[in-house]
């Protein structure tokens, strides 16, 4: 057993133990003992005692996380759907080729409605002008400002702000005037009907992503030793 201990590398860490590296399962008590160092019998016993205390603490923490399942939900949001559909129709096409076909399908449905509805055309023009005028120099921040805004809006059809405008994040304040424009476009283009028509397909996507997302979240919590379900009693919600 002692010779096996000496073969452990000096950087065998508690992080590796937490993640459960099977290569260390038989020898983890030696993880705190450096390789190649001559240790007297007394200090070797002390090293084992220290390692045992540390590993016991790690095991207790891991056990606690295993019992506390991540309080995570994957859902859809008509508000977020409306805001992002609006900017897609106005020309936002980042990563379009890598997106699921549903994104292009919905955009085509909206454009078809607009083409056949004069009132929707009237609502689309000022909305898209606003979008073009507020595109940031850094294209990677274009989507972020609208997602940030959508998360601070109440449910359709009001899309009212959940907080005072001055309390919005800076990137959301920059596009806050977009709200009345999407309210009008939502009504004139009949976006609620398009949302209802495609909601089943969106829910199918949430089912497909649920299991890998839950696993990723659980693995992350084990690594960080920070269960999301126990943080101030809050939930972790992801919108697709």
Beta strands, then each sheet from edge to edge (+ up, - down):
strand 1: 72-75
strand 2: 236-239
sheet 1: 1+ 2+
end
